[in-house]
């Protein structure tokens, strides 16, 4: 024998709404008072669970800079290409874990332009860049950062190897000049 189940219709709470009758007093219309407490309780539980989540792990940049401030770090550098994440731009500018750092206190020739020294300037710039790469890849170093440079796009930084500023090393080797008052000897 086939039995058809009969579903009773849902009762409308306020039928007179369609004909413009006044609304009944609030109380039977929306959620009940206990329903409100249930919603508030669930919301508080969700907020509590979110607050109890462990903190997100630090990004590579935060970890490298935090490690640099706490002690020495080691990172492998290449010369920069199209992708600039951790690489050497020139003798006084690097990218470290996605952050553009301009070394403070010294200047090296620019490898992409021969502003005043022609080919000799470009050759010296390549030697300074290669030496900076060699120093950073062969040694652990510390990084201390300051404000922004005059372009507003690079963070000023000092890199030290064994407590000695890499700018001082490049200067002693004739690959850099003191900044801002040093003579551009490559011109």
Buried (B, 14 or more C-beta within 10 A) or exposed (E): EEEEEEEEEEEEEEEEEEEEEEEEEEEEEEEEEEEEEEEEEEEEEEEEEEEEEEEEEEEBBEEBBEBBEEEBBEBEBEEBEEEEEBBBBBBBBBBBBEBBBBBBBBBBBBBEEBEEBEEEBBBBBBBBBBBBBEBBEEBEBBBEBEEEBEEEEBBBBBBBBEEEBBBBBBBEEEBBBEBEEEEEEBE
